Amino acid sequence: MKRIVHRLFLLAFALLAGCALPPGHSPEYRQLNTELVQRALVPLQASTVPVADQPLGVYLGVALDGASPAFDGDIRRARDGLFLQAASGPSLLLSNLLAEPVADPHADFATMPTAARAAGQWIQSQRAQAEATPFAMVVFASHGEENLLMVRAGKTKILALINGGYVNAFFNDLGAAPTIVIISACHAGSFIPALRAPNRIIIAAAAADRVSFGCGASSSSTVFMQTLLDKDLDRSLSLEDLFMRGRNRVTELELSYKFPHSLSVMDVGSDMEAFAATPIAKSATALREFRLSKP
Protein backbone atom coordinates (compact mmCIF):
# COMPACT_ATOMS: atom_id res chain seq x y z
CA MET A 1 0.00 0.00 0.00
CA LYS A 2 2.83 2.37 0.89
CA ARG A 3 4.44 1.75 -2.51
CA ILE A 4 1.16 2.50 -4.32
CA VAL A 5 0.81 5.82 -2.49
CA HIS A 6 4.44 6.63 -3.29
CA ARG A 7 3.84 5.91 -6.99
CA LEU A 8 0.70 8.08 -7.04
CA PHE A 9 2.66 10.94 -5.49
CA LEU A 10 5.42 10.63 -8.08
CA LEU A 11 2.94 10.47 -10.94
CA ALA A 12 1.18 13.59 -9.69
CA PHE A 13 4.56 15.28 -9.44
CA ALA A 14 5.38 14.21 -13.00
CA LEU A 15 2.21 15.85 -14.30
CA LEU A 16 3.41 19.11 -12.78
CA ALA A 17 6.94 18.72 -14.14
CA GLY A 18 6.17 20.76 -17.23
CA CYS A 19 5.53 23.75 -14.97
CA ALA A 20 8.68 23.26 -12.91
CA LEU A 21 11.51 25.72 -13.27
CA PRO A 22 14.74 24.23 -14.57
CA PRO A 23 17.73 23.74 -12.22
CA GLY A 24 19.35 26.99 -11.17
CA HIS A 25 16.78 29.35 -12.68
CA SER A 26 18.37 32.62 -11.53
CA PRO A 27 19.36 35.18 -14.20
CA GLU A 28 23.03 34.48 -13.45
CA TYR A 29 22.47 30.77 -14.02
CA ARG A 30 20.62 31.37 -17.28
CA GLN A 31 23.42 33.53 -18.61
CA LEU A 32 26.13 31.04 -17.64
CA ASN A 33 24.18 28.09 -18.98
CA THR A 34 23.50 29.88 -22.27
CA GLU A 35 27.23 30.47 -22.70
CA LEU A 36 28.02 26.84 -21.83
CA VAL A 37 25.43 25.57 -24.31
CA GLN A 38 26.78 27.76 -27.11
CA ARG A 39 30.29 26.50 -26.42
CA ALA A 40 29.18 22.87 -26.25
CA LEU A 41 27.32 23.10 -29.57
CA VAL A 42 30.35 24.26 -31.57
CA PRO A 43 31.62 20.72 -32.40
CA LEU A 44 28.14 19.76 -33.62
CA GLN A 45 28.07 22.70 -36.02
CA ALA A 46 31.13 21.50 -37.94
CA SER A 47 31.67 18.55 -40.26
CA THR A 48 33.59 15.55 -38.96
CA VAL A 49 36.35 14.01 -41.04
CA PRO A 50 35.84 10.22 -41.08
CA VAL A 51 38.57 7.99 -39.64
CA ALA A 52 39.30 4.71 -41.40
CA ASP A 53 37.42 1.74 -39.93
CA GLN A 54 35.50 3.92 -37.48
CA PRO A 55 31.81 4.77 -37.88
CA LEU A 56 30.63 8.36 -37.74
CA GLY A 57 28.52 9.13 -34.72
CA VAL A 58 27.36 11.74 -32.24
CA TYR A 59 27.29 11.26 -28.47
CA LEU A 60 24.85 12.85 -26.01
CA GLY A 61 25.30 12.19 -22.29
CA VAL A 62 22.62 13.43 -19.88
CA ALA A 63 23.26 13.24 -16.11
CA LEU A 64 19.84 14.23 -14.79
CA ASP A 65 20.49 13.83 -11.07
CA GLY A 66 23.28 15.83 -9.47
CA ALA A 67 22.89 14.28 -6.02
CA SER A 68 25.77 11.88 -6.69
CA PRO A 69 28.85 12.24 -8.88
CA ALA A 70 28.17 8.70 -10.09
CA PHE A 71 25.63 9.85 -12.68
CA ASP A 72 27.97 12.47 -14.08
CA GLY A 73 30.65 9.79 -14.06
CA ASP A 74 28.42 7.42 -16.01
CA ILE A 75 27.97 9.75 -18.97
CA ARG A 76 31.72 10.35 -19.05
CA ARG A 77 32.61 6.67 -18.75
CA ALA A 78 30.26 5.78 -21.61
CA ARG A 79 31.76 8.52 -23.75
CA ASP A 80 35.39 7.68 -22.94
CA GLY A 81 35.07 3.91 -22.63
CA LEU A 82 32.89 3.23 -25.66
CA PHE A 83 32.07 6.12 -27.97
CA LEU A 84 35.49 7.78 -28.28
CA GLN A 85 37.23 4.41 -28.67
CA ALA A 86 34.79 3.13 -31.28
CA ALA A 87 33.68 6.10 -33.37
CA SER A 88 34.54 9.46 -34.89
CA GLY A 89 32.35 12.43 -34.11
CA PRO A 90 31.35 15.10 -31.60
CA SER A 91 30.10 14.62 -28.07
CA LEU A 92 27.99 16.80 -25.82
CA LEU A 93 27.46 16.41 -22.07
CA LEU A 94 24.61 17.83 -20.01
CA SER A 95 25.13 17.42 -16.28
CA ASN A 96 23.33 18.53 -13.14
CA LEU A 97 26.34 17.87 -10.93
CA LEU A 98 27.07 21.23 -9.33
CA ALA A 99 30.84 21.02 -9.49
CA GLU A 100 33.20 23.97 -9.54
CA PRO A 101 34.19 25.22 -11.99
CA VAL A 102 31.09 24.48 -14.04
CA ALA A 103 32.26 22.90 -17.28
CA ASP A 104 29.10 21.51 -18.90
CA PRO A 105 25.58 22.85 -19.42
CA HIS A 106 22.96 21.65 -16.96
CA ALA A 107 20.32 19.18 -18.10
CA ASP A 108 17.06 21.09 -18.06
CA PHE A 109 13.96 21.57 -20.20
CA ALA A 110 15.73 24.03 -22.47
CA THR A 111 19.11 22.38 -22.94
CA MET A 112 17.84 18.83 -23.58
CA PRO A 113 15.74 19.71 -26.67
CA THR A 114 18.49 22.05 -27.88
CA ALA A 115 21.08 19.26 -27.70
CA ALA A 116 18.79 16.79 -29.47
CA ARG A 117 18.08 19.26 -32.31
CA ALA A 118 21.78 19.97 -32.75
CA ALA A 119 22.57 16.26 -32.88
CA GLY A 120 19.84 15.69 -35.45
CA GLN A 121 21.13 18.51 -37.62
CA TRP A 122 24.67 17.10 -37.41
CA ILE A 123 23.41 13.69 -38.49
CA GLN A 124 21.60 15.20 -41.47
CA SER A 125 24.64 17.18 -42.60
CA GLN A 126 26.96 14.19 -42.27
CA ARG A 127 24.58 11.81 -44.00
CA ALA A 128 24.84 13.89 -47.17
CA GLN A 129 28.59 13.25 -47.43
CA ALA A 130 29.21 9.97 -45.60
CA GLU A 131 29.36 6.50 -47.12
CA ALA A 132 27.62 5.07 -44.07
CA THR A 133 24.68 6.25 -42.02
CA PRO A 134 25.88 8.24 -38.98
CA PHE A 135 24.66 6.85 -35.66
CA ALA A 136 23.73 8.39 -32.32
CA MET A 137 24.61 7.22 -28.82
CA VAL A 138 22.55 8.67 -25.97
CA VAL A 139 23.05 7.97 -22.26
CA PHE A 140 20.68 8.98 -19.47
CA ALA A 141 21.84 8.56 -15.86
CA SER A 142 19.73 9.29 -12.80
CA HIS A 143 17.76 7.89 -9.90
CA GLY A 144 14.64 6.25 -11.23
CA GLU A 145 11.22 4.85 -10.45
CA GLU A 146 9.04 2.88 -12.85
CA ASN A 147 8.78 4.99 -16.02
CA LEU A 148 10.18 8.03 -14.20
CA LEU A 149 13.62 9.66 -14.05
CA MET A 150 14.51 12.33 -11.49
CA VAL A 151 15.82 15.75 -12.49
CA ARG A 152 17.77 17.42 -9.71
CA ALA A 153 20.47 20.09 -9.57
CA GLY A 154 23.13 19.07 -7.08
CA LYS A 155 21.73 17.78 -3.79
CA THR A 156 18.64 19.98 -3.82
CA LYS A 157 15.14 18.59 -3.62
CA ILE A 158 13.73 16.89 -6.72
CA LEU A 159 12.81 19.62 -9.18
CA ALA A 160 11.04 17.51 -11.77
CA LEU A 161 10.36 14.01 -13.03
CA ILE A 162 10.31 12.95 -16.64
CA ASN A 163 8.58 9.89 -18.05
CA GLY A 164 9.04 7.64 -21.04
CA GLY A 165 7.00 9.88 -23.30
CA TYR A 166 9.26 12.85 -22.61
CA VAL A 167 12.39 10.77 -23.13
CA ASN A 168 11.04 9.35 -26.39
CA ALA A 169 10.32 12.88 -27.66
CA PHE A 170 14.00 13.60 -27.09
CA PHE A 171 14.76 11.20 -29.95
CA ASN A 172 12.43 12.77 -32.51
CA ASP A 173 15.17 15.03 -33.85
CA LEU A 174 17.46 12.04 -34.37
CA GLY A 175 15.00 10.62 -36.86
CA ALA A 176 15.74 7.17 -38.27
CA ALA A 177 19.45 7.21 -37.45
CA PRO A 178 20.80 4.02 -35.87
CA THR A 179 20.72 4.80 -32.15
CA ILE A 180 22.24 3.24 -29.04
CA VAL A 181 20.40 4.19 -25.85
CA ILE A 182 21.79 3.43 -22.39
CA ILE A 183 19.70 4.17 -19.30
CA SER A 184 21.59 3.92 -16.03
CA ALA A 185 18.84 4.04 -13.39
CA CYS A 186 16.69 1.86 -11.19
CA HIS A 187 13.68 0.44 -13.09
CA ALA A 188 15.35 1.51 -16.37
CA GLY A 189 13.72 -1.38 -18.24
CA SER A 190 10.32 0.27 -17.73
CA PHE A 191 11.30 2.81 -20.41
CA ILE A 192 11.75 0.17 -23.11
CA PRO A 193 8.09 0.01 -24.27
CA ALA A 194 8.04 3.79 -24.86
CA LEU A 195 11.45 3.88 -26.54
CA ARG A 196 11.46 0.66 -28.57
CA ALA A 197 12.00 1.23 -32.31
CA PRO A 198 13.48 -0.78 -35.22
CA ASN A 199 16.54 1.54 -35.37
CA ARG A 200 17.37 1.48 -31.65
CA ILE A 201 19.38 -0.64 -29.26
CA ILE A 202 18.32 0.00 -25.66
CA ILE A 203 20.48 -1.08 -22.73
CA ALA A 204 18.83 -0.69 -19.31
CA ALA A 205 20.63 -1.05 -15.99
CA ALA A 206 17.73 -2.93 -14.40
CA ALA A 207 14.49 -4.65 -15.31
CA ALA A 208 11.26 -2.65 -15.12
CA ASP A 209 10.44 -3.91 -11.63
CA ARG A 210 13.99 -4.01 -10.25
CA VAL A 211 16.43 -1.56 -8.72
CA SER A 212 19.94 -1.40 -10.14
CA PHE A 213 22.99 -2.43 -8.10
CA GLY A 214 23.52 1.26 -7.45
CA CYS A 215 26.46 3.32 -6.25
CA GLY A 216 27.87 5.08 -3.23
CA ALA A 217 27.27 8.74 -2.45
CA SER A 218 30.78 9.59 -3.63
CA SER A 219 31.21 6.91 -6.32
CA SER A 220 32.82 7.96 -9.58
CA SER A 221 30.22 5.97 -11.55
CA THR A 222 27.56 3.35 -10.96
CA VAL A 223 28.41 -0.32 -10.59
CA PHE A 224 26.35 -1.00 -13.72
CA MET A 225 28.50 1.27 -15.88
CA GLN A 226 31.74 0.09 -14.29
CA THR A 227 30.91 -3.53 -15.11
CA LEU A 228 29.57 -2.72 -18.59
CA LEU A 229 32.60 -0.77 -19.79
CA ASP A 230 36.28 -1.20 -19.01
CA LYS A 231 38.51 1.83 -19.48
CA ASP A 232 40.20 0.12 -22.44
CA LEU A 233 37.64 -1.09 -24.96
CA ASP A 234 38.03 -4.58 -26.40
CA ARG A 235 37.05 -3.87 -30.00
CA SER A 236 36.80 -7.58 -30.79
CA LEU A 237 33.59 -7.68 -28.73
CA SER A 238 30.16 -6.73 -30.00
CA LEU A 239 27.63 -4.65 -28.10
CA GLU A 240 25.84 -7.88 -27.25
CA ASP A 241 29.10 -9.28 -25.87
CA LEU A 242 29.71 -6.16 -23.78
CA PHE A 243 26.21 -6.30 -22.38
CA MET A 244 26.34 -9.99 -21.44
CA ARG A 245 29.78 -9.59 -19.88
CA GLY A 246 28.54 -6.64 -17.82
CA ARG A 247 25.36 -8.41 -16.79
CA ASN A 248 27.32 -11.47 -15.66
CA ARG A 249 29.72 -9.29 -13.67
CA VAL A 250 26.85 -7.54 -11.88
CA THR A 251 25.18 -10.88 -11.15
CA GLU A 252 28.37 -12.16 -9.52
CA LEU A 253 28.53 -9.05 -7.31
CA GLU A 254 24.85 -9.36 -6.39
CA LEU A 255 25.36 -12.98 -5.38
CA SER A 256 28.44 -12.05 -3.37
CA TYR A 257 26.61 -9.29 -1.47
CA LYS A 258 23.33 -11.23 -1.37
CA PHE A 259 21.53 -8.42 -3.18
CA PRO A 260 18.41 -8.97 -5.31
CA HIS A 261 19.24 -9.39 -8.98
CA SER A 262 18.83 -6.22 -11.04
CA LEU A 263 18.38 -8.17 -14.29
CA SER A 264 19.73 -5.58 -16.71
CA VAL A 265 18.04 -5.65 -20.13
CA MET A 266 19.13 -5.23 -23.74
CA ASP A 267 16.42 -4.62 -26.33
CA VAL A 268 17.56 -4.75 -29.97
CA GLY A 269 15.39 -3.26 -32.71
CA SER A 270 14.81 -5.40 -35.80
CA ASP A 271 17.02 -3.20 -37.99
CA MET A 272 19.87 -3.21 -35.47
CA GLU A 273 20.33 -6.94 -34.97
CA ALA A 274 23.35 -7.22 -37.28
CA PHE A 275 24.95 -4.11 -35.77
CA ALA A 276 24.48 -5.38 -32.20
CA ALA A 277 26.12 -8.70 -33.05
CA THR A 278 29.03 -7.26 -35.06
CA PRO A 279 32.44 -6.81 -33.38
CA ILE A 280 32.95 -3.12 -32.61
CA ALA A 281 36.08 -3.14 -34.78
CA LYS A 282 33.83 -3.87 -37.77
CA SER A 283 30.90 -1.62 -36.84
CA ALA A 284 31.68 0.82 -39.65
CA THR A 285 30.96 -1.96 -42.14
CA ALA A 286 27.72 -2.81 -40.34
CA LEU A 287 26.57 0.80 -40.64
CA ARG A 288 27.42 0.92 -44.34
CA GLU A 289 25.02 -1.99 -44.73
CA PHE A 290 22.35 -0.49 -42.45
CA ARG A 291 18.93 -0.18 -44.02
CA LEU A 292 15.80 0.99 -42.24
CA SER A 293 12.94 -1.43 -42.85
CA LYS A 294 10.31 1.33 -42.49
CA PRO A 295 11.68 4.75 -43.57
C-alpha positions as CSV (number, residue, x, y, z in Angstrom):
1,M,0.0,0.0,0.0
2,K,2.8,2.4,0.9
3,R,4.4,1.8,-2.5
4,I,1.2,2.5,-4.3
5,V,0.8,5.8,-2.5
6,H,4.4,6.6,-3.3
7,R,3.8,5.9,-7.0
8,L,0.7,8.1,-7.0
9,F,2.7,10.9,-5.5
10,L,5.4,10.6,-8.1
11,L,2.9,10.5,-10.9
12,A,1.2,13.6,-9.7
13,F,4.6,15.3,-9.4
14,A,5.4,14.2,-13.0
15,L,2.2,15.9,-14.3
16,L,3.4,19.1,-12.8
17,A,6.9,18.7,-14.1
18,G,6.2,20.8,-17.2
19,C,5.5,23.8,-15.0
20,A,8.7,23.3,-12.9
21,L,11.5,25.7,-13.3
22,P,14.7,24.2,-14.6
23,P,17.7,23.7,-12.2
24,G,19.3,27.0,-11.2
25,H,16.8,29.4,-12.7
26,S,18.4,32.6,-11.5
27,P,19.4,35.2,-14.2
28,E,23.0,34.5,-13.5
29,Y,22.5,30.8,-14.0
30,R,20.6,31.4,-17.3
31,Q,23.4,33.5,-18.6
32,L,26.1,31.0,-17.6
33,N,24.2,28.1,-19.0
34,T,23.5,29.9,-22.3
35,E,27.2,30.5,-22.7
36,L,28.0,26.8,-21.8
37,V,25.4,25.6,-24.3
38,Q,26.8,27.8,-27.1
39,R,30.3,26.5,-26.4
40,A,29.2,22.9,-26.2
41,L,27.3,23.1,-29.6
42,V,30.3,24.3,-31.6
43,P,31.6,20.7,-32.4
44,L,28.1,19.8,-33.6
45,Q,28.1,22.7,-36.0
46,A,31.1,21.5,-37.9
47,S,31.7,18.6,-40.3
48,T,33.6,15.5,-39.0
49,V,36.3,14.0,-41.0
50,P,35.8,10.2,-41.1
51,V,38.6,8.0,-39.6
52,A,39.3,4.7,-41.4
53,D,37.4,1.7,-39.9
54,Q,35.5,3.9,-37.5
55,P,31.8,4.8,-37.9
56,L,30.6,8.4,-37.7
57,G,28.5,9.1,-34.7
58,V,27.4,11.7,-32.2
59,Y,27.3,11.3,-28.5
60,L,24.9,12.9,-26.0
61,G,25.3,12.2,-22.3
62,V,22.6,13.4,-19.9
63,A,23.3,13.2,-16.1
64,L,19.8,14.2,-14.8
65,D,20.5,13.8,-11.1
66,G,23.3,15.8,-9.5
67,A,22.9,14.3,-6.0
68,S,25.8,11.9,-6.7
69,P,28.9,12.2,-8.9
70,A,28.2,8.7,-10.1
71,F,25.6,9.8,-12.7
72,D,28.0,12.5,-14.1
73,G,30.6,9.8,-14.1
74,D,28.4,7.4,-16.0
75,I,28.0,9.7,-19.0
76,R,31.7,10.4,-19.1
77,R,32.6,6.7,-18.7
78,A,30.3,5.8,-21.6
79,R,31.8,8.5,-23.8
80,D,35.4,7.7,-22.9
81,G,35.1,3.9,-22.6
82,L,32.9,3.2,-25.7
83,F,32.1,6.1,-28.0
84,L,35.5,7.8,-28.3
85,Q,37.2,4.4,-28.7
86,A,34.8,3.1,-31.3
87,A,33.7,6.1,-33.4
88,S,34.5,9.5,-34.9
89,G,32.3,12.4,-34.1
90,P,31.4,15.1,-31.6
91,S,30.1,14.6,-28.1
92,L,28.0,16.8,-25.8
93,L,27.5,16.4,-22.1
94,L,24.6,17.8,-20.0
95,S,25.1,17.4,-16.3
96,N,23.3,18.5,-13.1
97,L,26.3,17.9,-10.9
98,L,27.1,21.2,-9.3
99,A,30.8,21.0,-9.5
100,E,33.2,24.0,-9.5
101,P,34.2,25.2,-12.0
102,V,31.1,24.5,-14.0
103,A,32.3,22.9,-17.3
104,D,29.1,21.5,-18.9
105,P,25.6,22.9,-19.4
106,H,23.0,21.6,-17.0
107,A,20.3,19.2,-18.1
108,D,17.1,21.1,-18.1
109,F,14.0,21.6,-20.2
110,A,15.7,24.0,-22.5
111,T,19.1,22.4,-22.9
112,M,17.8,18.8,-23.6
113,P,15.7,19.7,-26.7
114,T,18.5,22.0,-27.9
115,A,21.1,19.3,-27.7
116,A,18.8,16.8,-29.5
117,R,18.1,19.3,-32.3
118,A,21.8,20.0,-32.7
119,A,22.6,16.3,-32.9
120,G,19.8,15.7,-35.4
121,Q,21.1,18.5,-37.6
122,W,24.7,17.1,-37.4
123,I,23.4,13.7,-38.5
124,Q,21.6,15.2,-41.5
125,S,24.6,17.2,-42.6
126,Q,27.0,14.2,-42.3
127,R,24.6,11.8,-44.0
128,A,24.8,13.9,-47.2
129,Q,28.6,13.3,-47.4
130,A,29.2,10.0,-45.6
131,E,29.4,6.5,-47.1
132,A,27.6,5.1,-44.1
133,T,24.7,6.2,-42.0
134,P,25.9,8.2,-39.0
135,F,24.7,6.9,-35.7
136,A,23.7,8.4,-32.3
137,M,24.6,7.2,-28.8
138,V,22.5,8.7,-26.0
139,V,23.1,8.0,-22.3
140,F,20.7,9.0,-19.5
141,A,21.8,8.6,-15.9
142,S,19.7,9.3,-12.8
143,H,17.8,7.9,-9.9
144,G,14.6,6.3,-11.2
145,E,11.2,4.9,-10.5
146,E,9.0,2.9,-12.8
147,N,8.8,5.0,-16.0
148,L,10.2,8.0,-14.2
149,L,13.6,9.7,-14.0
150,M,14.5,12.3,-11.5
151,V,15.8,15.7,-12.5
152,R,17.8,17.4,-9.7
153,A,20.5,20.1,-9.6
154,G,23.1,19.1,-7.1
155,K,21.7,17.8,-3.8
156,T,18.6,20.0,-3.8
157,K,15.1,18.6,-3.6
158,I,13.7,16.9,-6.7
159,L,12.8,19.6,-9.2
160,A,11.0,17.5,-11.8
161,L,10.4,14.0,-13.0
162,I,10.3,12.9,-16.6
163,N,8.6,9.9,-18.0
164,G,9.0,7.6,-21.0
165,G,7.0,9.9,-23.3
166,Y,9.3,12.9,-22.6
167,V,12.4,10.8,-23.1
168,N,11.0,9.4,-26.4
169,A,10.3,12.9,-27.7
170,F,14.0,13.6,-27.1
171,F,14.8,11.2,-30.0
172,N,12.4,12.8,-32.5
173,D,15.2,15.0,-33.9
174,L,17.5,12.0,-34.4
175,G,15.0,10.6,-36.9
176,A,15.7,7.2,-38.3
177,A,19.5,7.2,-37.5
178,P,20.8,4.0,-35.9
179,T,20.7,4.8,-32.2
180,I,22.2,3.2,-29.0
181,V,20.4,4.2,-25.8
182,I,21.8,3.4,-22.4
183,I,19.7,4.2,-19.3
184,S,21.6,3.9,-16.0
185,A,18.8,4.0,-13.4
186,C,16.7,1.9,-11.2
187,H,13.7,0.4,-13.1
188,A,15.3,1.5,-16.4
189,G,13.7,-1.4,-18.2
190,S,10.3,0.3,-17.7
191,F,11.3,2.8,-20.4
192,I,11.8,0.2,-23.1
193,P,8.1,0.0,-24.3
194,A,8.0,3.8,-24.9
195,L,11.5,3.9,-26.5
196,R,11.5,0.7,-28.6
197,A,12.0,1.2,-32.3
198,P,13.5,-0.8,-35.2
199,N,16.5,1.5,-35.4
200,R,17.4,1.5,-31.7
201,I,19.4,-0.6,-29.3
202,I,18.3,0.0,-25.7
203,I,20.5,-1.1,-22.7
204,A,18.8,-0.7,-19.3
205,A,20.6,-1.0,-16.0
206,A,17.7,-2.9,-14.4
207,A,14.5,-4.6,-15.3
208,A,11.3,-2.6,-15.1
209,D,10.4,-3.9,-11.6
210,R,14.0,-4.0,-10.3
211,V,16.4,-1.6,-8.7
212,S,19.9,-1.4,-10.1
213,F,23.0,-2.4,-8.1
214,G,23.5,1.3,-7.5
215,C,26.5,3.3,-6.2
216,G,27.9,5.1,-3.2
217,A,27.3,8.7,-2.5
218,S,30.8,9.6,-3.6
219,S,31.2,6.9,-6.3
220,S,32.8,8.0,-9.6
221,S,30.2,6.0,-11.6
222,T,27.6,3.4,-11.0
223,V,28.4,-0.3,-10.6
224,F,26.3,-1.0,-13.7
225,M,28.5,1.3,-15.9
226,Q,31.7,0.1,-14.3
227,T,30.9,-3.5,-15.1
228,L,29.6,-2.7,-18.6
229,L,32.6,-0.8,-19.8
230,D,36.3,-1.2,-19.0
231,K,38.5,1.8,-19.5
232,D,40.2,0.1,-22.4
233,L,37.6,-1.1,-25.0
234,D,38.0,-4.6,-26.4
235,R,37.1,-3.9,-30.0
236,S,36.8,-7.6,-30.8
237,L,33.6,-7.7,-28.7
238,S,30.2,-6.7,-30.0
239,L,27.6,-4.6,-28.1
240,E,25.8,-7.9,-27.2
241,D,29.1,-9.3,-25.9
242,L,29.7,-6.2,-23.8
243,F,26.2,-6.3,-22.4
244,M,26.3,-10.0,-21.4
245,R,29.8,-9.6,-19.9
246,G,28.5,-6.6,-17.8
247,R,25.4,-8.4,-16.8
248,N,27.3,-11.5,-15.7
249,R,29.7,-9.3,-13.7
250,V,26.8,-7.5,-11.9
251,T,25.2,-10.9,-11.1
252,E,28.4,-12.2,-9.5
253,L,28.5,-9.1,-7.3
254,E,24.8,-9.4,-6.4
255,L,25.4,-13.0,-5.4
256,S,28.4,-12.0,-3.4
257,Y,26.6,-9.3,-1.5
258,K,23.3,-11.2,-1.4
259,F,21.5,-8.4,-3.2
260,P,18.4,-9.0,-5.3
261,H,19.2,-9.4,-9.0
262,S,18.8,-6.2,-11.0
263,L,18.4,-8.2,-14.3
264,S,19.7,-5.6,-16.7
265,V,18.0,-5.7,-20.1
266,M,19.1,-5.2,-23.7
267,D,16.4,-4.6,-26.3
268,V,17.6,-4.8,-30.0
269,G,15.4,-3.3,-32.7
270,S,14.8,-5.4,-35.8
271,D,17.0,-3.2,-38.0
272,M,19.9,-3.2,-35.5
273,E,20.3,-6.9,-35.0
274,A,23.3,-7.2,-37.3
275,F,24.9,-4.1,-35.8
276,A,24.5,-5.4,-32.2
277,A,26.1,-8.7,-33.1
278,T,29.0,-7.3,-35.1
279,P,32.4,-6.8,-33.4
280,I,33.0,-3.1,-32.6
281,A,36.1,-3.1,-34.8
282,K,33.8,-3.9,-37.8
283,S,30.9,-1.6,-36.8
284,A,31.7,0.8,-39.7
285,T,31.0,-2.0,-42.1
286,A,27.7,-2.8,-40.3
287,L,26.6,0.8,-40.6
288,R,27.4,0.9,-44.3
289,E,25.0,-2.0,-44.7
290,F,22.3,-0.5,-42.5
291,R,18.9,-0.2,-44.0
292,L,15.8,1.0,-42.2
293,S,12.9,-1.4,-42.9
294,K,10.3,1.3,-42.5
295,P,11.7,4.8,-43.6
